[in-house]
Amino acid sequence: MQSYRCSRLLCSLLGLAALGLASACGEGGTPSPSDGDPLSPGGSPSDSAGPQTVGPDSVTPTPEGSDGPDSSGPGPDGSGPSNGPTPNDVGPDAPPPPPAAAGVTECVDPELIGPTPIRRIGTEEYTNAIRDVFGAVINPGQLPADEKLGIFKTNVVTRLTDDHFERYRTLATSVSADVIANFSSLSDCAVTDAACVTGYLDGAARRLFHGTLEDADSARLADIYTSLAATDPSLAVETAIQWMLLSPRFLF
């Protein structure tokens, strides 16, 4: 009984195998290389019947004569040649050259820019400078009024007028008179001591001229003092101080 059952099972398996072979060959025909069997010699996957399935684990066939995937593309780190056009490519697909940098045009007409205003000293600055350098106290109301630009005090709008200059000249005369009245205590010099006086005048001018005294300005001070000192040394000192306080180096 057991042998009969095994034979019956074997017959069933043989029948199923024959049925599958007939389906593959078509009406009992014999498979041949031209029928597109991908496992037979000469067959190709493109000739096999039915659609081909491409999955994430499938490998794309490489055409004959190719060395595999294109190795001219950039590597994982971005290195290597690119398939796209590069700046050195020449041809219809080459990118256009970058535009040329705009040239700098030299300004030949200053009127195109307009005047550059120079800031004039403010009332508070003038008052503090006179106090710090000469120890004198002035009335700020005697100075030209400050101009405002927005919320800031800045004297850049109105140019120096005759009234402005007259106010500055009057103050310079008053300050120089106060200095000569207390000159010995302020300078530790006698008005007749030329070396000491010129040293004091140079120091005062340097402070008034924002920390810088040019050689030409120092020589001018010495000339003013020596030209008058022989006849009136006090007038020589006063004149030199007035020159400092009216100098553009101090007012601007």
C-alpha positions in Angstrom: 0.0 0.0 0.0 2.8 2.4 0.9 4.6 1.7 -2.4 1.4 2.4 -4.3 1.0 5.7 -2.6 4.5 6.8 -3.4 4.1 5.9 -7.1 0.9 7.8 -7.2 2.6 10.9 -5.7 5.4 10.6 -8.1 3.0 10.5 -11.0 1.4 13.7 -9.8 4.7 15.5 -9.6 5.6 14.3 -13.1 2.3 15.5 -14.4 2.8 19.0 -12.9 6.3 19.2 -14.4 5.0 18.3 -17.8 2.3 20.8 -17.6 4.8 23.6 -16.7 7.1 22.6 -19.5 4.3 22.7 -22.0 3.4 26.2 -20.9 6.9 27.4 -21.3 7.4 26.0 -24.8 4.0 26.7 -26.2 1.8 23.9 -27.4 4.4 21.3 -26.6 7.2 22.8 -28.7 10.8 22.5 -27.8 12.5 25.6 -26.5 15.2 27.0 -28.6 17.8 29.9 -28.3 15.6 32.1 -30.6 12.6 31.8 -28.3 14.3 34.3 -25.9 15.2 32.1 -23.0 17.5 34.4 -20.9 19.4 31.4 -19.7 20.1 29.8 -23.1 23.1 30.6 -25.3 22.4 33.5 -27.6 19.3 34.6 -25.8 18.9 38.2 -24.5 16.7 39.7 -21.8 15.2 42.1 -24.3 13.9 39.2 -26.4 12.1 37.4 -23.5 8.4 37.5 -23.4 6.6 39.6 -20.9 7.6 42.9 -19.2 10.8 43.1 -17.2 10.7 44.1 -13.6 13.3 46.6 -12.3 13.6 46.7 -8.5 15.9 48.3 -6.0 18.2 45.3 -6.1 18.2 44.8 -9.8 21.3 45.6 -11.9 21.0 47.4 -15.2 22.7 45.5 -18.0 25.7 47.1 -19.5 25.8 47.4 -23.3 28.5 45.5 -25.1 31.8 47.5 -25.4 31.0 49.7 -22.4 33.3 49.8 -19.3 30.4 50.1 -17.0 28.7 53.2 -15.5 30.0 56.6 -16.6 33.1 57.3 -14.7 33.4 60.9 -15.9 30.9 62.2 -13.4 31.9 63.6 -10.0 32.9 61.3 -7.3 31.3 61.0 -3.9 33.3 63.9 -2.6 32.4 66.1 -5.5 35.7 65.7 -7.3 36.2 64.5 -10.8 35.0 65.8 -14.1 31.4 66.7 -14.6 29.2 65.8 -17.5 27.9 69.3 -17.8 29.6 72.2 -19.5 32.5 73.9 -17.8 33.9 77.4 -18.2 36.6 76.0 -20.4 34.2 74.3 -22.8 34.0 75.7 -26.3 30.9 75.1 -28.4 27.3 75.9 -28.6 26.6 74.5 -25.1 29.4 76.4 -23.4 28.3 78.9 -20.8 28.5 82.6 -21.6 31.6 84.4 -20.3 31.1 86.6 -17.2 30.3 90.2 -17.8 33.3 92.6 -17.8 33.8 94.7 -14.7 32.5 98.2 -15.0 35.4 100.7 -15.5 35.9 103.6 -13.0 35.3 106.9 -14.7 37.6 109.7 -13.5 35.7 112.7 -12.3 36.7 115.6 -14.5 34.0 118.0 -13.4 33.9 118.9 -9.7 30.5 120.5 -10.1 29.0 117.0 -10.7 29.8 116.1 -7.1 29.1 119.5 -5.4 30.9 121.2 -2.6 32.1 119.3 0.4 31.2 121.3 3.5 33.8 121.9 6.2 32.5 121.8 9.8 33.1 125.0 11.8 33.9 124.9 15.5 30.8 124.9 17.7 30.0 127.2 20.6 30.7 124.6 23.3 34.0 123.5 21.7 35.2 127.1 21.4 34.3 127.9 25.0 36.0 124.8 26.4 39.2 125.3 24.3 39.7 128.9 25.5 39.2 127.7 29.1 41.5 124.7 28.8 44.4 126.4 27.0 44.3 130.0 28.4 42.2 129.7 31.6 39.9 132.4 30.3 36.1 132.5 30.6 34.0 133.9 27.7 30.4 134.6 27.1 29.1 131.9 24.6 26.5 134.4 23.4 29.2 136.4 21.7 29.9 133.5 19.4 28.0 132.8 16.2 24.9 130.6 16.9 25.2 126.9 16.2 23.3 125.4 13.3 21.3 122.1 13.6 21.2 119.3 11.1 18.4 117.1 12.4 18.9 116.7 16.1 22.7 117.4 16.0 24.5 120.7 16.3 26.7 121.0 13.3 28.0 124.2 11.5 28.2 122.9 7.9 25.3 124.6 6.2 26.1 128.3 6.4 29.5 129.5 5.2 31.6 131.9 7.3 30.1 135.3 7.0 31.5 138.8 7.8 29.4 138.8 11.0 30.9 135.4 12.0 34.4 136.7 11.5 33.8 139.9 13.4 32.5 137.9 16.4 35.6 135.7 16.3 37.9 138.7 16.0 36.3 140.5 18.9 36.7 137.4 21.1 40.3 136.9 20.0 41.1 140.4 21.0 39.4 140.0 24.4 41.1 136.6 25.2 44.6 137.9 24.2 44.2 140.8 26.5 43.2 138.5 29.4 46.2 136.3 28.6 48.8 139.1 28.6 47.3 140.4 31.9 48.2 137.1 33.5 51.0 136.0 31.2 53.7 135.3 33.8 51.5 133.0 35.9 50.1 131.2 32.8 53.4 130.7 31.0 56.1 131.0 33.7 57.8 133.3 31.2 58.7 137.0 31.0 57.3 138.6 27.9 60.9 139.6 27.0 62.3 136.1 27.2 62.0 135.2 23.5 63.0 131.5 23.9 60.5 130.9 26.7 57.7 132.8 25.0 58.0 131.1 21.6 58.0 127.7 23.4 54.7 128.7 25.2 53.2 129.9 22.0 54.0 126.7 20.2 52.4 124.6 23.0 49.3 126.7 23.0 49.0 126.5 19.2 49.5 122.8 19.2 46.6 122.3 21.6 44.3 124.7 19.6 45.2 123.1 16.3 43.9 119.7 17.4 47.3 118.3 18.5 49.3 119.1 15.4 51.6 122.1 14.7 53.1 122.3 11.3 56.6 123.6 10.9 55.3 126.5 8.8 52.8 127.5 11.6 55.5 127.4 14.2 57.8 129.6 12.1 54.9 132.1 11.5 54.4 132.4 15.3 58.0 133.0 15.9 58.1 135.7 13.1 55.0 137.5 14.6 56.5 137.6 18.1 60.1 138.6 17.1 58.9 141.3 14.7 57.1 143.2 17.5 59.0 142.1 20.6 61.8 144.6 20.2 59.4 147.5 20.5 56.4 146.1 22.4 56.7 142.5 23.7 53.2 142.5 25.2 51.7 143.5 21.9 53.8 140.7 20.3 52.3 138.1 22.5 48.8 139.4 22.0 49.1 139.5 18.2 50.4 135.9 18.2 47.5 134.7 20.3 45.0 136.5 18.0 46.6 134.9 15.0 46.1 131.4 16.6 42.4 132.1 17.5 41.6 133.3 14.0 43.4 130.6 12.1 41.4 128.1 10.0 43.3 125.4 11.8 41.4 126.3 15.0 38.0 127.5 13.6 37.5 124.5 11.3 
